[in-house]
Amino acid sequence: MALNALDFGRGDRKAEDRLLDQKAFLKLVADLRPIERFFGRLIPGKTVSLEEFGSIATEALKRRGHSDLKVELIFAEGKGWKEKIELALKANEASSKDLILGNFLQSELTGDPEGKVGHVAPVGAYDARAGRVLILDPDREYYEPYWVSLANFLKGLETRDADSGRNRGILWIHP
């Protein structure tokens, strides 16, 4: 979803151009590790950490011709992380040249008892006045885009990734 949005945002793509789907994405980054865990279905219950996701995203952006963009990781830990994430959400809302992908525990956002592993989804919007975040969930089999409170979004980010030993957070792609 993110790479397609960035590709079309450049203005050099047309509606008839083929979208990058899961198969094409995996081909694009097949030589990277730990790509075998990227979608969490190839090794059930195992997904990439936020740090690993950042490395994959950085290389995928470069391979798609987006070398002008950088990937910034903001982990939901340490002093001031909530403020940093809220500032990123506000900056994202004011710009058409960046994207935020949240890495969260889905059960914290949806109450779904099956959502006990990390999940990644783009942030579609941030309504600072109402304190809500729009999640554009790519799992379209079960979810439509949904709004969550900022507090619940932050709670979902502030969950420990057992494999990396760190909290989750956001991946912010911007110039």
C-alpha positions as CSV (number, residue, x, y, z in Angstrom):
1,M,0.0,0.0,0.0
2,A,2.7,2.4,1.0
3,L,4.9,1.9,-2.1
4,N,1.9,2.2,-4.4
5,A,0.9,5.5,-2.7
6,L,4.4,6.9,-3.0
7,D,4.7,5.7,-6.6
8,F,1.5,7.4,-7.7
9,G,2.4,10.5,-5.6
10,R,5.4,11.1,-7.8
11,G,3.1,11.9,-10.7
12,D,4.9,9.6,-13.1
13,R,2.4,6.7,-12.8
14,K,-0.9,6.4,-14.5
15,A,-4.2,4.7,-13.4
16,E,-3.6,1.9,-15.9
17,D,-0.1,1.1,-14.4
18,R,0.0,-2.2,-12.5
19,L,0.0,-1.9,-8.7
20,L,2.7,-3.5,-6.7
21,D,1.0,-6.5,-5.0
22,Q,2.3,-8.9,-2.4
23,K,3.9,-11.2,-4.9
24,A,5.7,-8.4,-6.8
25,F,6.8,-6.9,-3.5
26,L,8.3,-10.2,-2.3
27,K,10.1,-10.4,-5.7
28,L,11.4,-6.9,-5.3
29,V,13.0,-7.7,-1.9
30,A,13.5,-11.5,-2.2
31,D,17.2,-11.3,-1.5
32,L,16.8,-9.4,1.8
33,R,16.6,-11.0,5.2
34,P,14.4,-11.5,7.2
35,I,11.9,-11.3,4.3
36,E,10.7,-14.8,5.0
37,R,8.9,-13.4,8.1
38,F,7.6,-10.2,6.6
39,F,4.0,-11.2,6.1
40,G,3.8,-13.4,9.3
41,R,2.1,-16.2,7.3
42,L,5.3,-17.8,6.0
43,I,6.4,-18.6,9.5
44,P,3.2,-18.5,11.6
45,G,3.4,-16.2,14.7
46,K,6.7,-14.7,13.6
47,T,6.9,-11.3,12.0
48,V,9.7,-8.8,11.4
49,S,10.7,-6.3,14.1
50,L,10.3,-2.6,13.6
51,E,14.0,-2.3,13.1
52,E,14.0,-5.1,10.5
53,F,11.0,-3.5,8.8
54,G,12.9,-0.2,8.6
55,S,15.8,-1.9,6.8
56,I,13.4,-3.6,4.3
57,A,11.5,-0.4,3.7
58,T,14.7,1.6,3.2
59,E,15.9,-0.9,0.5
60,A,12.5,-1.2,-1.1
61,L,12.2,2.6,-1.4
62,K,15.6,2.7,-3.0
63,R,14.8,0.0,-5.5
64,R,11.5,1.7,-6.4
65,G,13.4,5.0,-7.1
66,H,12.5,6.8,-3.9
67,S,16.1,7.7,-2.8
68,D,14.9,11.2,-1.8
69,L,12.9,9.7,1.1
70,K,14.3,8.5,4.4
71,V,12.9,6.1,6.9
72,E,12.7,7.2,10.5
73,L,11.8,4.8,13.3
74,I,10.2,6.0,16.4
75,F,10.0,3.3,19.1
76,A,7.3,3.5,21.7
77,E,9.9,3.6,24.5
78,G,12.1,6.0,26.4
79,K,11.6,9.6,27.3
80,G,9.3,11.7,25.1
81,W,8.3,9.0,22.7
82,K,4.5,9.9,22.8
83,E,5.3,13.5,22.0
84,K,7.6,12.5,19.1
85,I,4.9,10.2,17.6
86,E,2.2,12.9,18.0
87,L,4.5,15.4,16.3
88,A,5.1,13.0,13.4
89,L,1.3,12.4,13.1
90,K,0.7,16.2,12.9
91,A,3.5,16.6,10.4
92,N,2.1,13.8,8.3
93,E,-1.3,15.3,8.4
94,A,0.1,18.6,7.1
95,S,2.1,17.0,4.2
96,S,1.4,15.0,1.1
97,K,5.0,13.9,0.8
98,D,5.2,11.4,3.7
99,L,3.7,8.3,5.1
100,I,3.4,6.7,8.6
101,L,3.2,3.0,9.1
102,G,2.3,1.9,12.6
103,N,3.7,-1.4,14.0
104,F,1.3,-2.3,16.8
105,L,-0.4,-5.2,18.5
106,Q,-3.7,-5.4,16.7
107,S,-5.6,-6.7,19.7
108,E,-5.0,-3.4,21.5
109,L,-6.7,-1.5,18.7
110,T,-9.5,-3.8,17.7
111,G,-10.1,-6.1,20.7
112,D,-9.5,-9.1,18.3
113,P,-8.2,-11.9,20.4
114,E,-6.5,-13.3,17.3
115,G,-4.4,-10.2,17.0
116,K,-1.6,-11.3,19.4
117,V,1.4,-10.8,17.0
118,G,2.7,-7.5,15.6
119,H,0.8,-5.9,12.8
120,V,1.7,-3.1,10.3
121,A,-0.7,-0.7,8.8
122,P,-0.6,2.7,7.2
123,V,-2.0,5.7,9.1
124,G,-4.5,7.3,6.8
125,A,-5.2,10.4,8.9
126,Y,-4.8,12.0,12.3
127,D,-7.6,14.2,13.8
128,A,-5.7,16.1,16.5
129,R,-8.9,17.9,17.7
130,A,-10.8,14.7,18.3
131,G,-7.7,12.7,19.3
132,R,-8.2,9.9,16.7
133,V,-6.0,8.0,14.2
134,L,-7.4,6.4,11.0
135,I,-5.8,3.0,10.4
136,L,-5.9,1.8,6.8
137,D,-5.7,-1.9,7.6
138,P,-4.3,-4.0,4.8
139,D,-6.0,-7.1,6.2
140,R,-9.1,-6.5,4.0
141,E,-10.4,-10.0,4.7
142,Y,-11.4,-9.0,8.2
143,Y,-11.0,-5.2,8.5
144,E,-12.2,-2.0,6.8
145,P,-10.3,1.2,7.6
146,Y,-11.1,2.1,11.2
147,W,-10.6,5.0,13.6
148,V,-9.0,4.5,17.0
149,S,-8.3,6.9,19.8
150,L,-4.8,8.3,20.0
151,A,-4.5,6.7,23.5
152,N,-5.4,3.3,22.1
153,F,-3.0,3.8,19.1
154,L,-0.2,4.6,21.5
155,K,-1.1,1.7,23.7
156,G,-0.9,-0.7,20.7
157,L,2.5,0.7,19.8
158,E,3.7,0.4,23.4
159,T,3.8,-3.4,23.3
160,R,6.9,-5.5,23.4
161,D,8.0,-7.4,20.3
162,A,9.1,-10.7,22.0
163,D,11.6,-11.5,19.2
164,S,13.5,-8.2,19.3
165,G,13.0,-7.4,23.0
166,R,11.9,-3.8,22.1
167,N,8.6,-2.0,21.9
168,R,6.9,-1.5,18.6
169,G,6.4,2.0,17.2
170,I,6.1,3.8,13.9
171,L,8.0,3.9,10.6
172,W,7.8,7.4,9.2
173,I,8.8,7.8,5.5
174,H,9.5,11.4,4.7
175,P,11.8,13.7,2.6
